Amino acid sequence: MSEVPAALEGRVCFVEAHPFGGGAPVQRFRLSNGLEVLVLVDREAPVFSYQTWFAVGSRHERPGKTGLAHLFEHLMFNETEKLPYGVFDRKLEEAGAESNAATWVDWTYYYENLPREALGLATELESERMARLVLQEPQVAREKEVVMNERRMRVDDDVDGSVSELLYSTVFREHGYSWPTIGWMQDIEGFTTADCAEFYRAYYAPNNATLVVVGDVDVPALLSLVVERYGALSASARPREDVRPEPPQTEERRVEVHKPTETERLVVAYRGPALGDQDHAALSVVNDVLFAGRGSRLYGALVQRGELAIDCRGWVSTFRDPGLYEISVTARPDVTAEALLEVLDRELAEIVASPPTDDELARVKAKMELGALSGLQTVAGKAEQIGFWSVVTGDPSDAFRRLSAVRRLTPDDLLRAARRYLTPSSRTVILVRPSGDDEAEAE
Amino acid sequence: MRLHVEPSSALPLVGFSIAFGQGGAHDPVEREGLARASMRMLRRGGAGLDGKGIEDAVDRLGAEIGADASMSAVTVSGEVLARNASALFELVGRLLASPAFEPAELSKLVRESQAELVEARDNDRGLASRALRRTLFHGHPYARRVAGSVTSLAALTRADVVGWHAATITRANAWVTVYGDVDDARGRELAQRLLAGLPEGVPHQDPVCDPVRRVGRELVFVDKPERTQVQLSIGTLGTRGDDGDHHALIVANTAFGGTFTARLMNEVRGKRGWSYGASSRLSLDRRREAWSMWTAPGEADAPACLALQLDLLERLVNDGLTAEEVEFAKSYLARSHVFEVDTAEKRAHRELDAAVLALPDGYHASYLQRVAEVDVDRANAALRARLSADDLVIAAVGTRAASLDALTAATPRLARTTVAPHDLE
């Protein structure tokens, strides 16, 4: 299985092969400085996806410095020792790249999708910014402005964004999931260049990164490039994470908020399992019975038959630590959030009282199989699955193990998960009213 | 019926799209939203099933389907686990051929669609885009919303929907693409399942003509409370696929605002940090569509950002691009083109779009060659011929008291200003 060229022995080692569906496995290699390299050869098109996943997200920040991981994601597109401002992106675009990045609670990742000829360019650029980023006041100040404008767009002027922020800060009082990934506005304003430099030294190092390469690549050639470009980089002394597990929630929390919207909204969140918890798949299937598609129970009760809502959604957070089971419903004009809650409570009581039918379970399993396969049509989609599961649970094969776990679920498993998590004392309810209505807020 | 099959054994999935060349632009006056409502009715009853029965049947097959309308066409699309492809295509074929169109269900759909229009007012960028199109294409079908309006939806009757279906959902008006885990013969067999129950019908002629450019600079301010930003959408008329300078304008737009390092992004975000995003685009349809640029500056920066964008546009039209900018854009378009065709689904939809948008024969096959032929002179000639820095619409969504006067003052040669409430239909 190992495709490590003899000349590279001692500098990179083959670790293991992870089964990935029915096709070629994902090969895991490791450099002596700790850099993990995950490779899946896929010659369906003459392209590859090159992704760099760092095990740092907003959970690793601290109060007063929220949003630093996200701001840093922006700064990574700035100047390096070899590349003046703008040249990094210019080179990628000239090669025909699709590129961007994303930050969330547990991770940050950067990607380039490129024609196969550009493998050398990808390794050159990504290794350069992992080790030789230039952080200076003008760039930091400008990028802070950009991020503040992003925050205005995604949060301050967006009802759903601002309510989501309120939800997480209401539920989490200890854990780092409490603050928004984009950060509080006053924290973004307050960042210094020194903050950024300290963050870079701590987290942007080979021993905190995983390269994921999927596509039409030659593995020995890739490894040679990776060793050449990354091999001399030093590992960092990664800070100990000051994890503060969230204590159990023992009574319902309820918040009423006014927003400039014409329709009321209801957001309900129960405490949810970590992605690695064996109940995660079961609760996700419960959620799909309730919310996935137009045939789901709540879509029927709230949107189609009930005509109370415009839309309803449910989502079990895919976080490394226990997160939320979030439910959000947008009311039709003149329908109150309380009316939505009444129907929701009735349906939740039903699924806690008796398990979904065999037919419902079969339908959800078929939909999940379709969803899993649909996400693997591009090299980027495959690389995202590999990177995400590798960083959050430690094993890219979990993408398919989860599908197997779903196939094995029985109605009894779903009943157990529903009863474990859908407990009224552990939930938080946000009632969103249009501005101009009675604005007295109550908790 | 025209058919394209795009085989790929990469995954055990089969997908399809079937389009009919009658969209929102062809809805009767005061019945806007008819095409879209009729399509949405297809999954609310038919083939002996009610709406819930249809959804359950689709879910059991491990499938997804969607039915929607664009300006020039309506489409049903779907994807299914390969082992269940025959059953899904059979089901969709029966839904296309024998929808129930229950009056009670139509009333429910109308109420649901009206509520969606109200909820859409929460989307500021959408409001800016809507204000731009409503003004830029004033008097032309492209000014409409494909979803219709609260008023036009209320006027829809079952007879409207039945009549629309009979005239539109026919073999003569259909384009079909099947892609994924099929060979050519299997793809053709599946396509026939979609079409089996449809009448032959008569091919539609498209009566929509090109829109006329509005004269002068016009500011449309959409007043919405409690905004911290201004959404700016600025546009003029753009291109058609059969314009001689179509590809030159694509290259020029890419250089100006089509990539992260393009001139517009560099000036607005890179140098000044005024907006998270800054981009320009050329929309494409059967008739001349819009060229537009978008930013979302904070309230304090909005007047300066608007002035900068207008200046950039003026210099783009008058002074043009540099040869270096043009060559860079060509390189980007040529090398990134592989991502337009790297999956069977993308290749299939590209063919379908070419048919639906009535693009010239060989449009996609000759695309790279046409792009390669563009030089700086052709790109700049296209900019001068097609875009205008004087005849344009500026749509802004913000809070009037905080932003309107400053935006007006920041716009030289402003001919007209209109203030609209954010709930304007």
Interface residues (C-beta under 8 A of the other chain):
Chain A: E44 A45 P46 V47 Y85 G86 D89 R90 E93 E94 A95 G96 A97 E98 S99 N113 P115 A141 R142 E143 K144 E145 V146 V147 M148 N149 E150 R152 M153 D156 D157 D158 V159 D160 P260 T261 E262 T263 G293 R294 G295 G300 V303 Q304 E307 I310 D311 T330 R332 P333 D359 A362 R363 V364 A366 K367 E369 L370 L373 S374 L376 Q377 T378 V379 S435
Chain B: S8 A10 L11 P12 L13 R43 G51 K52 E55 D56 V58 D59 R60 L61 G62 A63 E64 E79 V80 L81 K108 R111 E112 A115 E116 V118 E119 R121 D122 D124 K224 P225 E226 R227 T228 Q229 T259 F260 T261 N266 R269 G270 K271 R272 G273 W274 S275 Y276 A296 P297 G298 F328 S331 Y332 A334 R335 S336 H337 V338 F339 V341 D342 T343 E345 D423
